[in-house]
Amino acid sequence: MGDDFDTLMRALYHLYPEQPDYDDAEELVDYKTGVCERVDGNYVVKEIIDDPQDYEMPYIAKDIPWKASFVWDEEGSCSRWKIERVPDQNTTFTIKISIEIERDELERYEYEVAYEDMCYAVADACTKAIKKHGLWGYYHAIYHPDMNLRYLLFLKSVALKNFEARKLTFYEEKGQGETSDFQKELELLQFDM
C-alpha cells in the first residue's frame, strides 16, 4: 500500500467536520473559518468566511475542513493528491479527488465519490491487509510506519454506520479522561467489509 497510505487515511479522518484533534492534521488539511451562533445552548456554524480579519469582532469561530493535499512518492513516480469537500458541518458529503501522477509523462485523474464510499474502500483495503499479514507482519511486510488503528476504526465506523465502537464515555472512577469499548473496537477491526 506504500508509505503514504497512512496519509490518505489521516486525510479522510480529518476531512470529517467533527474531529477535535487538529495536531496531526497540520500541513495536510486546510480549514475555513465558520462563524458560530448559539442555538439551543450549543454553538452552530451560521456562516463560512474566507478571511476572519474582514469579519467584525467579537465572534465565536470553528475550523471547518475543506481540503487535504499530500504527495505520494513511489519508486519511479510521484503522485500529488488533493481531496476537497464543501466546507460545512454536514457529516454526509461528496469528496472530489484529484490525482496527478508523474512518470514518463503527466497523468491526471479526477473522481467524485461519496465520503462514506471512499471510507469503505480504504477500510476494506486495510482490513484485508491486516487479515492477510497480521499487525506485526504488516509492519515487517511493508517496511513503513504502522497502520494507524484509530484512523481505521473511524473509517470503518463511518463506512458501516457503526458509531457505537467510537463512543466515548467519561471515566467516573478516576475523575478524568474518557473511555471507549475495547471489545466493540476489536469487533469492528475484525469485521469483514
Backbone as ProteinMPNN parsed JSONL, in Angstrom:
{"seq_chain_A": "MGDDFDTLMRALYHLYPEQPDYDDAEELVDYKTGVCERVDGNYVVKEIIDDPQDYEMPYIAKDIPWKASFVWDEEGSCSRWKIERVPDQNTTFTIKISIEIERDELERYEYEVAYEDMCYAVADACTKAIKKHGLWGYYHAIYHPDMNLRYLLFLKSVALKNFEARKLTFYEEKGQGETSDFQKELELLQFDM", "coords_chain_A": {"N_chain_A": [[0.823, -1.198, 0.0], [2.094, 1.137, 0.413], [4.061, 3.928, 1.636], [2.625, 6.336, 2.03], [-0.012, 5.623, 2.373], [-1.058, 5.683, 4.908], [-1.189, 8.424, 5.209], [-3.254, 9.058, 3.447], [-5.371, 7.818, 4.845], [-5.308, 9.423, 7.146], [-5.933, 11.937, 6.047], [-8.602, 11.516, 5.172], [-9.773, 11.004, 7.649], [-9.471, 13.517, 8.944], [-10.952, 15.192, 7.298], [-13.541, 14.901, 8.008], [-16.098, 16.711, 9.59], [-16.253, 16.831, 12.421], [-13.947, 16.359, 13.929], [-11.978, 16.603, 16.766], [-9.227, 16.798, 17.222], [-6.611, 18.479, 16.001], [-3.929, 18.317, 15.851], [-2.349, 16.398, 14.405], [-3.063, 17.061, 11.857], [-1.865, 19.147, 10.766], [-0.339, 20.91, 8.11], [-1.5, 19.235, 6.278], [-4.292, 19.359, 6.03], [-6.494, 21.922, 4.998], [-8.361, 24.574, 6.425], [-11.496, 26.292, 6.661], [-12.966, 29.204, 8.132], [-15.587, 29.03, 10.337], [-18.248, 30.925, 11.388], [-19.883, 31.072, 14.421], [-23.071, 30.764, 16.096], [-25.142, 30.824, 19.021], [-27.421, 28.247, 19.49], [-30.096, 26.819, 20.982], [-28.508, 26.384, 23.272], [-26.162, 25.344, 22.227], [-23.261, 25.881, 20.155], [-23.53, 26.705, 16.775], [-22.499, 26.574, 13.421], [-23.031, 29.348, 11.456], [-22.204, 30.701, 9.229], [-19.707, 30.564, 6.692], [-16.546, 31.961, 6.377], [-13.964, 33.495, 4.412], [-11.789, 35.12, 5.19], [-10.997, 35.8, 8.365], [-10.2, 38.249, 9.393], [-11.6, 40.193, 8.085], [-14.016, 40.143, 9.255], [-16.334, 41.365, 11.613], [-15.481, 41.765, 14.993], [-16.788, 40.892, 18.282], [-16.658, 37.323, 17.768], [-17.54, 33.852, 17.729], [-15.589, 31.246, 16.573], [-15.13, 28.381, 14.435], [-13.1, 25.829, 13.157], [-13.464, 24.546, 9.925], [-13.034, 21.746, 7.996], [-11.856, 21.55, 4.617], [-10.119, 20.901, 2.525], [-7.615, 18.562, 1.637], [-4.218, 17.921, 1.016], [-1.531, 16.104, -0.359], [1.612, 14.457, -1.093], [2.369, 11.497, -2.711], [4.933, 9.543, -2.805], [6.435, 7.252, -4.956], [8.448, 4.534, -6.102], [10.038, 5.556, -8.929], [7.934, 7.198, -9.674], [5.687, 9.924, -8.882], [2.946, 10.982, -7.015], [0.528, 13.465, -6.743], [-1.909, 14.319, -4.542], [-5.165, 15.668, -4.081], [-7.85, 16.261, -2.076], [-11.067, 17.361, -1.84], [-13.868, 18.989, -0.252], [-17.143, 20.375, 0.296], [-17.022, 23.126, 2.428], [-18.584, 22.706, 5.24], [-20.739, 21.726, 7.99], [-21.949, 19.323, 7.511], [-22.24, 15.833, 7.844], [-22.54, 13.936, 5.967], [-21.395, 13.751, 2.811], [-19.993, 14.614, -0.435], [-16.839, 13.922, -1.884], [-14.258, 15.407, -3.818], [-11.75, 14.094, -5.692], [-8.556, 14.674, -6.823], [-5.892, 13.598, -8.728], [-2.56, 13.728, -9.676], [-0.177, 12.126, -11.53], [3.188, 11.67, -11.941], [5.162, 10.174, -14.205], [6.741, 8.85, -16.9], [5.339, 10.629, -18.378], [2.895, 13.162, -17.577], [-0.016, 12.255, -15.869], [-3.468, 12.755, -15.313], [-6.138, 12.451, -13.024], [-9.528, 12.572, -12.057], [-12.06, 12.303, -9.658], [-15.336, 11.978, -8.305], [-16.817, 11.109, -5.357], [-18.868, 9.578, -2.89], [-18.219, 10.375, 0.465], [-18.51, 8.382, 2.448], [-18.343, 6.079, 0.862], [-15.698, 6.19, -0.042], [-14.392, 5.95, 2.397], [-15.207, 3.358, 2.974], [-13.912, 1.868, 0.912], [-11.175, 2.316, 1.496], [-11.024, 1.38, 4.147], [-11.7, -1.283, 3.692], [-9.495, -2.177, 2.161], [-7.475, -1.899, 4.095], [-8.385, -3.644, 6.122], [-8.265, -6.111, 4.774], [-5.495, -6.255, 4.341], [-4.499, -6.361, 6.97], [-5.718, -8.737, 7.87], [-4.499, -10.527, 6.182], [-1.729, -10.274, 6.719], [-1.434, -9.765, 9.48], [-0.918, -7.576, 12.33], [1.745, -7.211, 13.263], [3.108, -8.577, 11.242], [2.29, -7.042, 9.024], [3.651, -4.62, 9.422], [6.312, -5.516, 9.12], [6.182, -6.508, 6.543], [5.864, -4.335, 4.837], [7.721, -2.385, 5.495], [7.308, 0.228, 6.385], [5.797, 2.945, 8.267], [3.617, 1.921, 10.993], [0.176, 0.974, 10.522], [-2.32, 3.266, 11.295], [-4.452, 2.567, 13.757], [-6.514, 3.961, 14.994], [-7.405, 5.739, 13.003], [-8.283, 3.814, 11.181], [-10.349, 2.532, 12.642], [-12.123, 4.688, 12.822], [-12.709, 5.189, 10.051], [-13.904, 2.75, 9.358], [-16.122, 2.841, 11.054], [-17.579, 4.974, 9.975], [-18.003, 4.056, 7.343], [-19.519, 1.736, 7.773], [-21.564, 2.681, 9.246], [-21.489, 2.413, 12.027], [-21.386, 3.639, 14.903], [-21.135, 3.082, 17.546], [-18.774, 1.837, 18.305], [-16.94, 3.865, 18.497], [-17.799, 5.472, 20.485], [-17.443, 7.652, 23.192], [-17.019, 7.588, 26.722], [-17.242, 9.245, 29.799], [-14.818, 8.679, 32.255], [-15.603, 7.767, 35.272], [-14.488, 6.756, 37.694], [-11.752, 7.521, 38.03], [-12.035, 10.178, 37.731], [-11.202, 11.644, 35.611], [-10.436, 11.861, 32.091], [-11.451, 9.785, 29.273], [-13.241, 6.89, 28.118], [-13.45, 4.145, 25.829], [-15.225, 1.412, 24.291], [-13.422, -1.344, 24.269], [-13.882, -3.962, 23.402], [-15.907, -3.645, 21.464], [-14.462, -2.118, 19.674], [-12.478, -3.949, 18.852], [-14.102, -5.885, 17.627], [-15.087, -4.364, 15.498], [-12.696, -3.806, 14.128], [-12.043, -6.379, 13.266], [-14.131, -7.011, 11.604], [-15.279, -8.063, 8.456], [-15.391, -6.223, 5.476]], "CA_chain_A": [[0.0, 0.0, 0.0], [3.009, 2.258, 0.33], [4.324, 4.763, 2.793], [1.652, 7.396, 2.231], [-1.375, 5.137, 2.566], [-1.478, 6.208, 6.205], [-1.535, 9.831, 4.989], [-4.602, 9.034, 2.876], [-6.284, 7.541, 5.964], [-5.303, 10.617, 8.008], [-6.669, 12.988, 5.332], [-10.031, 11.197, 5.257], [-10.143, 11.181, 9.061], [-9.558, 14.934, 9.304], [-11.94, 15.909, 6.488], [-14.83, 14.801, 8.687], [-16.184, 18.006, 10.269], [-16.366, 16.799, 13.881], [-12.724, 15.863, 14.557], [-11.491, 17.6, 17.721], [-7.766, 16.834, 17.34], [-6.015, 19.014, 14.788], [-2.472, 18.248, 15.976], [-1.704, 15.649, 13.329], [-3.614, 17.487, 10.562], [-1.049, 20.278, 10.326], [0.288, 20.804, 6.794], [-2.21, 18.244, 5.477], [-5.667, 19.794, 5.811], [-6.796, 23.353, 5.059], [-9.628, 24.832, 7.091], [-12.193, 27.564, 6.537], [-13.469, 29.659, 9.422], [-17.04, 29.049, 10.471], [-18.722, 31.822, 12.439], [-20.908, 30.337, 15.172], [-24.053, 31.43, 16.955], [-25.697, 29.893, 19.995], [-28.765, 27.756, 19.187], [-30.498, 25.824, 21.995], [-27.408, 26.112, 24.183], [-24.981, 24.858, 21.507], [-22.784, 26.747, 19.083], [-23.774, 26.158, 15.45], [-21.911, 27.41, 12.379], [-24.068, 30.04, 10.67], [-21.622, 31.265, 8.016], [-18.299, 30.268, 6.424], [-15.887, 33.153, 5.863], [-12.624, 33.238, 3.892], [-10.77, 35.84, 5.938], [-11.576, 36.239, 9.642], [-9.843, 39.635, 9.681], [-12.62, 41.047, 7.488], [-15.268, 39.949, 9.983], [-16.386, 42.215, 12.795], [-15.35, 41.074, 16.282], [-16.331, 39.544, 18.633], [-17.428, 36.199, 17.255], [-17.025, 32.528, 18.054], [-15.222, 30.615, 15.3], [-14.83, 26.955, 14.427], [-12.418, 25.422, 11.936], [-14.229, 23.602, 9.108], [-12.116, 21.199, 6.991], [-12.376, 21.587, 3.249], [-9.203, 20.375, 1.515], [-6.391, 17.875, 2.079], [-3.257, 17.765, -0.079], [-0.289, 15.426, 0.005], [2.36, 13.832, -2.176], [2.581, 10.069, -2.506], [6.122, 9.178, -3.577], [6.626, 5.843, -5.259], [9.656, 4.315, -6.868], [9.85, 5.845, -10.337], [6.838, 8.12, -9.939], [5.245, 10.776, -7.779], [1.524, 11.298, -7.136], [0.036, 14.576, -5.935], [-3.326, 14.108, -4.243], [-5.95, 16.739, -3.48], [-9.197, 15.799, -1.761], [-11.828, 18.536, -1.43], [-15.273, 18.868, 0.096], [-17.775, 21.658, 0.608], [-16.747, 23.411, 3.846], [-19.747, 22.881, 6.098], [-20.754, 20.753, 9.076], [-22.655, 18.103, 7.133], [-21.431, 14.628, 8.025], [-22.721, 13.155, 4.743], [-20.971, 14.668, 1.754], [-19.235, 14.086, -1.561], [-15.494, 14.467, -1.996], [-13.671, 15.462, -5.154], [-10.368, 13.637, -5.6], [-7.729, 14.988, -7.989], [-4.59, 12.933, -8.622], [-1.605, 13.924, -10.762], [0.903, 11.14, -11.424], [4.322, 11.938, -12.816], [6.032, 9.059, -14.592], [7.359, 9.349, -18.123], [4.527, 11.795, -18.718], [1.939, 13.522, -16.534], [-1.377, 11.729, -15.996], [-4.386, 13.4, -14.372], [-7.384, 11.731, -12.768], [-10.456, 13.256, -11.154], [-13.195, 11.467, -9.246], [-16.251, 12.442, -7.263], [-17.305, 9.913, -4.677], [-19.412, 9.813, -1.548], [-17.209, 10.224, 1.516], [-18.689, 7.072, 3.077], [-17.852, 5.053, -0.064], [-14.234, 6.22, -0.009], [-14.024, 5.351, 3.691], [-15.424, 1.919, 2.827], [-12.857, 1.295, 0.071], [-9.901, 2.366, 2.216], [-11.134, 0.459, 5.289], [-11.684, -2.63, 3.141], [-8.1, -2.49, 1.826], [-6.73, -2.045, 5.355], [-8.843, -4.866, 6.781], [-7.694, -7.241, 4.031], [-4.045, -6.299, 4.59], [-4.274, -6.822, 8.349], [-6.101, -10.151, 7.965], [-3.525, -11.32, 5.433], [-0.388, -10.213, 7.302], [-1.387, -9.512, 10.915], [-0.372, -6.243, 12.6], [3.205, -7.326, 13.308], [3.53, -8.968, 9.899], [2.08, -5.908, 8.125], [4.779, -3.702, 9.61], [7.526, -6.106, 8.539], [5.975, -6.759, 5.117], [5.919, -3.123, 4.021], [8.86, -1.556, 5.914], [6.839, 1.601, 6.528], [5.159, 3.111, 9.585], [2.446, 1.104, 11.293], [-1.136, 1.485, 10.149], [-2.941, 3.926, 12.432], [-5.707, 1.858, 14.045], [-7.555, 4.944, 15.32], [-7.965, 6.157, 11.722], [-9.009, 2.678, 10.614], [-11.608, 2.399, 13.39], [-13.013, 5.771, 12.418], [-13.156, 4.974, 8.677], [-14.849, 1.627, 9.366], [-17.369, 3.249, 11.707], [-18.316, 5.794, 9.013], [-18.396, 3.211, 6.209], [-20.521, 0.756, 8.197], [-22.54, 3.395, 10.088], [-21.393, 1.795, 13.348], [-20.756, 4.661, 15.725], [-21.005, 2.579, 18.917], [-17.383, 1.47, 18.579], [-16.116, 5.044, 18.784], [-18.483, 6.259, 21.508], [-16.613, 7.94, 24.365], [-17.723, 7.692, 27.992], [-16.412, 9.826, 30.844], [-14.349, 7.662, 33.191], [-16.001, 8.298, 36.583], [-13.688, 6.278, 38.815], [-10.546, 8.321, 38.187], [-12.408, 11.574, 37.697], [-10.669, 12.318, 34.419], [-10.252, 11.006, 30.926], [-12.606, 9.152, 28.654], [-13.003, 5.505, 27.733], [-14.258, 3.58, 24.748], [-15.446, -0.01, 24.493], [-12.358, -2.06, 23.565], [-14.47, -5.133, 22.753], [-16.571, -3.179, 20.246], [-13.406, -1.696, 18.748], [-11.882, -5.162, 18.274], [-15.086, -6.472, 16.708], [-15.124, -3.545, 14.295], [-11.445, -4.03, 13.402], [-12.053, -7.706, 12.653], [-15.298, -7.165, 10.732], [-15.019, -8.02, 7.023], [-16.163, -5.184, 4.792]], "C_chain_A": [[0.863, 1.256, 0.0], [3.021, 3.124, 1.569], [3.211, 5.76, 3.063], [0.21, 6.916, 2.303], [-1.919, 5.633, 3.901], [-1.861, 7.687, 6.087], [-2.918, 9.952, 4.362], [-5.632, 8.781, 3.97], [-6.425, 8.775, 6.858], [-6.092, 11.757, 7.355], [-8.174, 12.743, 5.417], [-10.552, 11.41, 6.676], [-10.386, 12.658, 9.372], [-10.508, 15.74, 8.419], [-13.348, 15.804, 7.062], [-14.967, 16.023, 9.592], [-16.171, 17.981, 11.788], [-15.116, 16.261, 14.568], [-12.158, 16.926, 15.495], [-9.969, 17.75, 17.736], [-7.122, 17.255, 16.017], [-4.494, 18.831, 14.776], [-1.816, 17.522, 14.815], [-2.293, 15.968, 11.959], [-2.792, 18.631, 9.975], [-0.342, 19.961, 9.009], [-0.348, 19.73, 5.903], [-3.588, 18.77, 5.072], [-5.759, 21.308, 5.932], [-8.194, 23.516, 5.64], [-10.181, 26.185, 6.682], [-12.672, 27.933, 7.931], [-14.982, 29.696, 9.378], [-17.423, 29.93, 11.643], [-19.924, 31.16, 13.102], [-21.888, 31.281, 15.864], [-24.642, 30.372, 17.874], [-27.139, 29.556, 19.629], [-29.07, 26.637, 20.179], [-29.325, 25.42, 22.881], [-26.135, 25.591, 23.527], [-24.556, 25.883, 20.466], [-22.925, 26.033, 17.749], [-23.173, 27.121, 14.43], [-23.027, 28.025, 11.548], [-23.532, 30.56, 9.345], [-20.159, 30.843, 7.915], [-17.68, 31.528, 5.828], [-14.466, 32.793, 5.426], [-11.536, 33.901, 4.727], [-11.367, 36.379, 7.232], [-11.264, 37.696, 9.97], [-10.863, 40.614, 9.104], [-13.946, 40.992, 8.239], [-15.226, 40.748, 11.283], [-16.338, 41.379, 14.082], [-16.446, 41.558, 17.219], [-17.216, 38.485, 17.974], [-16.761, 34.9, 17.72], [-16.758, 31.836, 16.726], [-14.937, 29.136, 15.503], [-14.138, 26.648, 13.108], [-13.222, 24.34, 11.226], [-13.294, 23.064, 8.024], [-12.71, 21.27, 5.592], [-11.414, 21.014, 2.218], [-8.005, 19.704, 2.176], [-5.503, 17.687, 0.853], [-2.021, 17.042, 0.441], [0.345, 14.813, -1.226], [2.634, 12.39, -1.787], [3.746, 9.668, -3.405], [6.206, 7.675, -3.743], [7.92, 5.716, -6.05], [9.367, 4.558, -8.343], [8.699, 6.77, -10.669], [6.494, 8.907, -8.679], [3.782, 11.116, -8.029], [1.189, 12.456, -6.206], [-1.471, 14.407, -5.785], [-3.928, 15.39, -3.676], [-7.358, 16.192, -3.301], [-9.952, 16.998, -1.19], [-13.27, 18.177, -1.106], [-15.841, 20.259, 0.286], [-17.527, 21.932, 2.086], [-18.03, 23.718, 4.619], [-19.708, 21.8, 7.167], [-21.524, 19.491, 8.747], [-21.722, 16.903, 7.278], [-21.638, 13.629, 6.886], [-22.418, 14.094, 3.588], [-20.217, 13.918, 0.664], [-17.854, 14.721, -1.547], [-15.057, 14.432, -3.454], [-12.188, 15.123, -4.994], [-9.665, 13.957, -6.913], [-6.35, 14.372, -7.758], [-3.778, 13.252, -9.871], [-0.45, 12.966, -10.542], [1.976, 11.477, -12.449], [5.129, 10.666, -12.987], [6.819, 9.552, -15.792], [6.622, 10.587, -18.613], [3.51, 12.003, -17.604], [0.558, 12.945, -16.845], [-2.236, 12.409, -14.932], [-5.666, 12.571, -14.263], [-8.231, 12.572, -11.822], [-11.656, 12.354, -10.905], [-14.061, 12.26, -8.284], [-16.884, 11.203, -6.665], [-17.881, 10.311, -3.321], [-18.321, 9.516, -0.523], [-17.297, 8.836, 2.157], [-18.165, 5.949, 2.187], [-16.327, 5.011, -0.096], [-13.724, 5.625, 1.299], [-14.147, 3.837, 3.617], [-14.273, 1.275, 2.046], [-11.52, 1.242, 0.802], [-9.92, 1.401, 3.403], [-11.102, -0.991, 4.833], [-10.249, -3.057, 2.813], [-7.271, -2.729, 3.087], [-7.096, -3.344, 6.069], [-8.256, -6.098, 6.101], [-6.198, -7.375, 4.292], [-3.743, -6.826, 5.985], [-4.612, -8.304, 8.479], [-5.111, -11.045, 7.231], [-2.19, -11.411, 6.173], [-0.349, -10.207, 8.825], [-0.766, -8.141, 11.139], [1.151, -6.246, 12.581], [3.743, -7.65, 11.916], [3.362, -7.842, 8.894], [3.259, -4.946, 8.199], [6.04, -4.248, 8.93], [7.392, -6.379, 7.045], [6.17, -5.501, 4.275], [7.084, -2.2, 4.356], [8.503, -0.066, 5.961], [6.205, 1.735, 7.904], [3.933, 2.218, 9.748], [1.177, 1.782, 10.8], [-1.776, 2.085, 11.405], [-4.321, 3.304, 12.677], [-6.842, 2.809, 14.416], [-8.206, 5.444, 14.032], [-8.805, 5.037, 11.132], [-10.351, 2.47, 11.323], [-12.61, 3.472, 12.963], [-13.576, 5.527, 11.018], [-14.159, 3.829, 8.599], [-16.178, 2.031, 10.002], [-18.216, 4.111, 10.768], [-18.863, 4.909, 7.892], [-19.547, 2.271, 6.565], [-21.635, 1.37, 9.047], [-22.649, 2.744, 11.471], [-20.651, 2.757, 14.265], [-20.607, 4.238, 17.185], [-19.546, 2.298, 19.275], [-16.504, 2.677, 18.866], [-16.777, 5.984, 19.805], [-17.569, 6.421, 22.727], [-17.499, 8.104, 25.599], [-16.761, 8.276, 29.011], [-16.072, 8.762, 31.874], [-14.529, 8.177, 34.616], [-15.021, 7.956, 37.693], [-12.45, 7.137, 39.076], [-10.844, 9.811, 38.156], [-11.833, 12.339, 36.516], [-10.562, 11.326, 33.276], [-11.546, 10.432, 30.402], [-12.231, 7.73, 28.259], [-13.864, 5.166, 26.525], [-14.337, 2.081, 25.003], [-14.455, -0.81, 23.631], [-12.908, -3.276, 22.818], [-15.152, -4.746, 21.439], [-15.55, -2.72, 19.204], [-12.759, -2.905, 18.071], [-12.826, -5.827, 17.276], [-15.136, -5.687, 15.4], [-13.855, -3.731, 13.46], [-11.466, -5.366, 12.648], [-13.174, -7.908, 11.623], [-14.879, -7.062, 9.261], [-15.937, -6.997, 6.373], [-17.065, -5.816, 3.731]], "O_chain_A": [[0.393, 2.329, -0.379], [2.132, 3.064, 2.419], [2.883, 6.008, 4.223], [-0.706, 7.738, 2.295], [-3.1, 5.963, 4.012], [-2.76, 8.15, 6.789], [-3.676, 10.858, 4.71], [-6.66, 9.457, 4.02], [-7.53, 9.125, 7.273], [-6.836, 12.464, 8.036], [-8.936, 13.666, 5.703], [-11.648, 11.936, 6.87], [-11.39, 13.007, 9.992], [-10.839, 16.875, 8.763], [-14.246, 16.536, 6.647], [-14.019, 16.346, 10.308], [-16.083, 19.045, 12.4], [-15.208, 15.751, 15.685], [-11.886, 18.045, 15.058], [-9.47, 18.761, 18.231], [-7.093, 16.494, 15.05], [-3.843, 19.161, 13.784], [-0.809, 17.998, 14.29], [-2.057, 15.234, 10.999], [-2.999, 19.033, 8.83], [0.188, 18.865, 8.828], [0.224, 19.363, 4.877], [-3.997, 18.642, 3.919], [-5.184, 21.907, 6.84], [-9.089, 22.71, 5.386], [-9.426, 27.112, 6.392], [-12.771, 27.075, 8.808], [-15.58, 30.314, 8.497], [-16.972, 29.708, 12.767], [-20.865, 30.742, 12.428], [-21.57, 32.43, 16.171], [-24.644, 29.183, 17.556], [-27.976, 30.446, 19.476], [-28.373, 25.622, 20.207], [-29.167, 24.242, 23.204], [-25.124, 25.415, 24.207], [-25.374, 26.651, 19.96], [-22.493, 24.889, 17.604], [-23.317, 28.337, 14.556], [-23.87, 27.313, 11.002], [-24.309, 30.834, 8.43], [-19.455, 30.771, 8.923], [-18.223, 32.1, 4.883], [-13.841, 31.899, 5.997], [-10.478, 33.313, 4.949], [-12.162, 37.318, 7.199], [-11.988, 38.319, 10.746], [-10.978, 41.742, 9.583], [-14.887, 41.708, 7.901], [-14.201, 40.796, 11.963], [-17.075, 40.403, 14.225], [-17.011, 42.616, 16.941], [-18.38, 38.738, 17.666], [-15.577, 34.872, 18.056], [-17.616, 31.839, 15.843], [-14.557, 28.699, 16.589], [-14.543, 27.149, 12.059], [-13.616, 23.345, 11.835], [-12.803, 23.842, 7.206], [-13.911, 21.076, 5.403], [-11.85, 20.668, 1.119], [-7.452, 20.214, 3.15], [-5.988, 17.334, -0.222], [-1.53, 17.327, 1.533], [-0.295, 14.666, -2.266], [3.075, 12.104, -0.674], [3.576, 9.475, -4.609], [6.064, 6.922, -2.779], [8.418, 6.697, -6.602], [8.552, 3.858, -8.944], [8.5, 7.102, -11.838], [6.947, 8.595, -7.577], [3.418, 11.499, -9.14], [1.527, 12.428, -5.023], [-2.209, 14.36, -6.77], [-3.292, 16.103, -2.9], [-7.98, 15.72, -4.252], [-9.539, 17.581, -0.187], [-13.817, 17.199, -1.614], [-15.088, 21.223, 0.423], [-17.791, 21.067, 2.922], [-18.496, 24.858, 4.641], [-18.745, 21.037, 7.241], [-21.733, 18.658, 9.629], [-20.558, 16.958, 6.881], [-20.98, 12.589, 6.847], [-23.094, 15.107, 3.403], [-19.854, 12.752, 0.82], [-17.707, 15.904, -1.239], [-15.437, 13.542, -4.216], [-11.466, 15.787, -4.25], [-10.123, 13.561, -7.985], [-5.724, 14.596, -6.722], [-4.252, 13.065, -10.992], [0.187, 12.987, -9.489], [1.717, 11.558, -13.65], [5.707, 10.148, -12.032], [7.499, 10.575, -15.705], [7.226, 11.486, -19.197], [3.294, 11.113, -16.781], [0.032, 13.125, -17.943], [-1.798, 12.615, -13.8], [-6.197, 12.068, -15.253], [-7.712, 13.204, -10.902], [-12.191, 11.73, -11.822], [-13.568, 13.109, -7.541], [-17.418, 10.355, -7.379], [-17.425, 11.266, -2.693], [-17.596, 8.528, -0.638], [-16.274, 8.19, 2.383], [-17.605, 4.973, 2.687], [-15.731, 3.937, -0.169], [-12.741, 4.885, 1.309], [-13.296, 3.114, 4.135], [-13.724, 0.258, 2.47], [-10.813, 0.237, 0.734], [-8.946, 0.686, 3.639], [-10.534, -1.841, 5.519], [-9.838, -4.168, 3.149], [-6.461, -3.655, 3.137], [-6.221, -4.058, 6.561], [-7.803, -7.024, 6.774], [-5.69, -8.486, 4.448], [-2.839, -7.642, 6.164], [-3.878, -9.051, 9.125], [-4.907, -12.196, 7.618], [-1.589, -12.483, 6.25], [0.658, -10.601, 9.413], [-0.145, -7.594, 10.227], [1.772, -5.387, 11.956], [4.726, -7.056, 11.471], [4.194, -7.688, 8.0], [3.794, -4.515, 7.177], [6.747, -3.51, 8.244], [8.403, -6.472, 6.349], [6.596, -5.589, 3.123], [7.403, -1.312, 3.566], [9.32, 0.786, 5.612], [6.088, 0.748, 8.631], [3.301, 1.816, 8.771], [1.115, 3.005, 10.678], [-1.764, 1.458, 12.465], [-5.244, 3.499, 11.886], [-8.009, 2.497, 14.179], [-9.429, 5.563, 13.969], [-9.908, 5.275, 10.639], [-11.372, 2.257, 10.669], [-13.793, 3.192, 12.769], [-14.784, 5.643, 10.81], [-15.146, 3.912, 7.869], [-17.24, 1.611, 9.543], [-19.441, 3.992, 10.763], [-20.037, 5.001, 7.535], [-20.441, 2.04, 5.752], [-22.535, 0.668, 9.509], [-23.741, 2.554, 12.007], [-19.427, 2.693, 14.385], [-20.01, 4.967, 17.978], [-19.134, 2.498, 20.418], [-15.419, 2.523, 19.427], [-16.367, 7.133, 19.965], [-16.998, 5.45, 23.224], [-18.584, 8.682, 25.529], [-15.604, 7.863, 29.088], [-16.951, 8.023, 32.316], [-13.697, 8.938, 35.112], [-14.752, 8.796, 38.552], [-12.14, 7.442, 40.228], [-9.991, 10.621, 38.519], [-11.971, 13.56, 36.44], [-10.594, 10.112, 33.477], [-12.603, 10.578, 31.015], [-11.055, 7.409, 28.087], [-14.87, 5.82, 26.249], [-13.603, 1.546, 25.834], [-14.634, -0.934, 22.42], [-12.448, -3.586, 21.719], [-14.996, -5.429, 20.426], [-15.747, -2.909, 18.004], [-12.52, -2.89, 16.864], [-12.4, -6.277, 16.212], [-15.217, -6.274, 14.321], [-13.922, -3.805, 12.234], [-10.966, -5.462, 11.527], [-13.154, -8.876, 10.862], [-14.213, -6.107, 8.863], [-17.124, -6.924, 6.693], [-17.798, -5.107, 3.041]]}, "name": "protein", "num_of_chains": 1, "seq": "MGDDFDTLMRALYHLYPEQPDYDDAEELVDYKTGVCERVDGNYVVKEIIDDPQDYEMPYIAKDIPWKASFVWDEEGSCSRWKIERVPDQNTTFTIKISIEIERDELERYEYEVAYEDMCYAVADACTKAIKKHGLWGYYHAIYHPDMNLRYLLFLKSVALKNFEARKLTFYEEKGQGETSDFQKELELLQFDM"}
